[in-house]
Amino acid sequence: MINGIGPISPEFMVSNAPEANKPAQPQQLSSDFGTLMADMASNTVESMKNADNMAVQGITGEASTREVVDAVMQAEQAL
C-alpha cells in the first residue's frame, strides 16, 4: 500500500516571500504573427551584425578571442 506524502517542511521551500507565491505573469507578446516573425528576424539580423563587428574587432586586436567566440555562438543560436 502506498502511504500519503506529508506536507513539505519549510526548509525545503525556496522562499517564503509573498512574491514567490504569485503565479508568473505571461509576457506581453505581439498579437500579430507577422509582427512576431519580423521582430524575430530583426533580432537575428542584429545578432549577426554583432558577430561580424566582433570578428573585425578580434582581427584588429580590440576584442578578445572569448568575446568573438561568444558573439558568433549567439548568432549561430539565433539562426
CYANA upper distance limits for C-alpha pairs under 8 A (distance plus 0.5 A):
  8 ILE  CA     12 PHE  CA      7.31
  8 ILE  CA     13 MET  CA      8.17
  9 SER  CA     13 MET  CA      7.79
 15 SER  CA     20 ALA  CA      6.72
 16 ASN  CA     20 ALA  CA      7.35
 16 ASN  CA     21 ASN  CA      8.40
 17 ALA  CA     21 ASN  CA      7.76
 18 PRO  CA     22 LYS  CA      7.42
 29 LEU  CA     36 LEU  CA      8.37
 30 SER  CA     35 THR  CA      7.14
 30 SER  CA     36 LEU  CA      6.29
 31 SER  CA     35 THR  CA      8.38
 31 SER  CA     36 LEU  CA      8.29
 32 ASP  CA     36 LEU  CA      6.84
 33 PHE  CA     37 MET  CA      6.70
 34 GLY  CA     38 ALA  CA      6.58
 35 THR  CA     39 ASP  CA      6.61
 36 LEU  CA     40 MET  CA      6.78
 37 MET  CA     41 ALA  CA      6.64
 38 ALA  CA     42 SER  CA      6.55
 39 ASP  CA     43 ASN  CA      6.65
 40 MET  CA     44 THR  CA      6.71
 41 ALA  CA     45 VAL  CA      6.68
 42 SER  CA     46 GLU  CA      6.71
 43 ASN  CA     47 SER  CA      6.65
 43 ASN  CA     78 ALA  CA      8.43
 44 THR  CA     48 MET  CA      6.74
 44 THR  CA     75 ALA  CA      7.44
 44 THR  CA     78 ALA  CA      5.90
 44 THR  CA     79 LEU  CA      7.02
 45 VAL  CA     49 LYS  CA      6.68
 46 GLU  CA     50 ASN  CA      6.62
 47 SER  CA     51 ALA  CA      6.76
 47 SER  CA     71 ALA  CA      8.12
 47 SER  CA     74 GLN  CA      7.36
 47 SER  CA     75 ALA  CA      5.55
 47 SER  CA     78 ALA  CA      7.60
 48 MET  CA     52 ASP  CA      6.74
 48 MET  CA     72 VAL  CA      8.15
 48 MET  CA     75 ALA  CA      5.67
 49 LYS  CA     53 ASN  CA      6.64
 50 ASN  CA     54 MET  CA      6.57
 50 ASN  CA     71 ALA  CA      7.16
 50 ASN  CA     75 ALA  CA      8.50
 51 ALA  CA     55 ALA  CA      6.61
 51 ALA  CA     68 VAL  CA      7.43
 51 ALA  CA     71 ALA  CA      5.28
 51 ALA  CA     72 VAL  CA      5.45
 51 ALA  CA     74 GLN  CA      8.38
 51 ALA  CA     75 ALA  CA      6.85
 52 ASP  CA     56 VAL  CA      6.88
 52 ASP  CA     72 VAL  CA      8.38
 53 ASN  CA     57 GLN  CA      6.68
 54 MET  CA     58 GLY  CA      6.48
 54 MET  CA     63 ALA  CA      7.26
 54 MET  CA     67 GLU  CA      7.66
 54 MET  CA     68 VAL  CA      5.76
 54 MET  CA     71 ALA  CA      7.24
 55 ALA  CA     59 ILE  CA      6.77
 55 ALA  CA     68 VAL  CA      6.13
 56 VAL  CA     60 THR  CA      6.79
 57 GLN  CA     61 GLY  CA      6.52
 57 GLN  CA     62 GLU  CA      5.33
 57 GLN  CA     63 ALA  CA      5.69
 58 GLY  CA     62 GLU  CA      6.27
 58 GLY  CA     63 ALA  CA      5.10
 58 GLY  CA     64 SER  CA      6.51
 58 GLY  CA     65 THR  CA      6.95
 58 GLY  CA     68 VAL  CA      6.78
 59 ILE  CA     63 ALA  CA      8.50
 63 ALA  CA     67 GLU  CA      6.74
 63 ALA  CA     68 VAL  CA      7.36
 64 SER  CA     68 VAL  CA      6.98
 65 THR  CA     69 VAL  CA      6.63
 66 ARG  CA     70 ASP  CA      6.58
 67 GLU  CA     71 ALA  CA      6.70
 68 VAL  CA     72 VAL  CA      6.70
 69 VAL  CA     73 MET  CA      6.53
 70 ASP  CA     74 GLN  CA      6.68
 71 ALA  CA     75 ALA  CA      6.80
 72 VAL  CA     76 GLU  CA      6.69
 73 MET  CA     77 GLN  CA      6.68
 74 GLN  CA     78 ALA  CA      6.69
 75 ALA  CA     79 LEU  CA      6.87
